[in-house]
Structures are given as C-alpha cells and as structure tokens.
C-alpha cells in the first residue's frame, strides 16, 4: 500500500524530478484533464470533487510515509488544482496553455487566502486545498483571459 500511495502522491513518480516538481505535476494534471474533458459538466464536477477527496487522503498518507510536512515530491495537489482550473472551459491548446501558466502563477504566488489555507490545515487537506484555491483563482482569471485567447 505504501508504494501505491507514494506512486499516486508523486503523480506517477513525476514529482521526483529534481527541478520544478510542481510544474511537472501540473503536466500530469493536463494529461488527466484531457482524459476527463469529454465528460459532461456534471460528471466532470463529480469526478473532480471525488479526486480532491482522494488526493487529500493520499497526501495525508504520503506525509506520514515520507515523514515530512508538505513534501515537495507530492504533486497530486497540482493535478487537483489544474483540474479545477480547467473546469467548464473550452479545451483547445490556447486555453490549456493559458490555464497551465495562470495556475502555476497563482500556485507559486499564493495570494490570500491561499497561503492561509496552506498553513491552517496541516494534513493532506492543506496540501491539496491551497492548490484547489489557486485553481479557483486561475479558473476565474481564465474566464477573463480566455476571451482574449484565440480559439483553436
């Protein structure tokens, strides 16, 4: 079970890359988004909510296994955040690139209340919910920036 949890928490081991594991984890989010994108809006939302719960549980267990608070190689939170970023948006290359960049900016900068969420919840919920909050900000920003992005 430890290996499965570590595998999932690290985004199929991509979180173990030595440089920018969060960015690498977001790429896993892009791939998962492309698999989920054909779902109806309702099924997409249900799946993402279920994924957030699962990711929080996995992140909590991974923290225990790795004996570290918010381990850098745990990137399942970036996957969840990107899925929130892209919720209910069109899925062309420009929106994917825009969503990727905007999500990474919000995840790195952590405007209020993202950093507060990260500090308030010490379990996997804190690991995941700060990225979900960054995803909500990115989703909203994408509605505005998406109007300026070309379609196609």
Buried (B, 14 or more C-beta within 10 A) or exposed (E): EEEEBBEBBBBBBBBBBEEEBBBBBBBBBBBBBEEBEEEEEEEBBEBBBEBBEBBBBBBBBBBEBBEEEBBEBBBBBBBBBBBBBBBEBBEBEBBBEBBBBBBBBBBEEBEEEBEEBBEEBEBBBBBBBBBBBBBBBBBEBBEEBBEEBEEE
